[in-house]
Structures are given as C-alpha cells and as structure tokens.
C-alpha cells in the first residue's frame, strides 16, 4: 500500500522552517494567507486592467496581535517572541502585495519608531512602522503600520494606475472619520480586531484547504509564496536595523 504524504496548512510566517526542516516534503502545502480574502476584489480588478498600468500602491495595516493586555497594544510577552513587526504583522501585507500586483519586490527601505510602551524598544522592536518597496516593474509601494490604533482595526490597500485608483478595506466600518464639513461617512461602528475583521476569510481559508486536501483544487497559496513574503519581511527587518535600503537579492 502506497504511503500518502500529509497535507499541511501553515501560517505564512512558518514557511522557512517548513523548507529547512529536511525530510520528505508534504505533497500539498498551503501557506495559510487568510488576509488574502479581503483584497480579492481588488486583485480581480487590477489583473483585469481596471486601473491601467500600475503606478503606485499603498497599504495601511495597524495590527493588533493576540495577547494584548489592553485595547490597542500587544502584550510584552508576545512582543518579545514575535520576531518584530515586519515578520509578525506586515508579512501578510507583503504577501498581499505580490498576490494583487503579480510582481516581485526588488528592494525594501524600512523605518520605525517607538511612540508607546517601553517594552517594544526593550525587545528590539518598534511599535510604529513604514516602508517603501520597489517592485520589479518600477512600481513603488508604501506601507505603514502600528501596534496601536485607538480608532479600531484599520487595514486597507489602494492601487493607483493610469486609468483609475482602486481601494479595498474602505467600507461602512472602516475606522476613519472625515474632517470635511457635512461628511458623516463611514456610518458604521469600527472593526475592533483582526479576528472580527477576517472571520469570513479564516472560514474560506479552512474550506479551501479541505478542498485542496481532497485533491479537488490546487493550493492558492503555496509554501513558496509564504517564503517569498517572509524574505521581504527579513529584508525590511534588516533595513530597519541597519538604516539602509536592502535588495531582495541580498536576502535570497
């Protein structure tokens, strides 16, 4: 009787250990990019040419990871073992950037600051982050994030091209308020955390994985996809630490 290799669902940031562990590689692997559920409509429009030729893309992702002791901040214990804000949080944004645009990242320039609790700097991390990423077709991508956001869970991505600008994550519960007189949109209560924001995406991720395990579909997010996102996160972390732009070729 032929022995079947296992099907494995891994979170995006676990790609490197999966490849470095040695031994037989699982026949089917899924990188576990639950955050892809949100920008799927944007990807369809961009890949369909609705924006024209891409010129720039921007992302906003103030994360609130599990283990926070009070609303808006990560627990000190969690931060010490998280790997830093780019590996822990923005790795999902790096995956989405590649997935939506279909392009690879050439280089990363990252900066960060500590504007909150001292345990972030004590762990060698930052609580506020920003990065400029140059893609292989010349498109510039910007990203900003924070461990704090008192307004709620704000995750958005926009892409501007020669024909239009499209944005995803801007809905009735986006934690934004306009300063323009007479503008009261968005009307709904803000998203509070990532569990609530991505609940449908988590369910879809598990459902798709089960279909993949049954052999009915191919993996939409392979472990190699997850590895590429991790390499961008490594480059961003190195850029932050050394204060310079880091080519991805240096990491690969």
Secondary structure, DSSP 8 states (H G I E B T S, - for coil): ------EEE--GGGHHHHHHS-SS--SEEE---TTHHHHHHHHHHHHTTTT-SEEEEEEEE----TT-SBTTB--HHHHHTS--HIIIIIHHHHHHHHHHH---EEEEEEEEE--S-THHHHTT--SEEEEEEEETTS-EEEEEEES--TT---EEEEEEESS-EEEES-STT-S----STT-----S-----HHHHTHHHHHHHHHHHHHHHTTSS--SS-HHHHHHHHHHHHHHHHHHHHTS-EEHHHH-
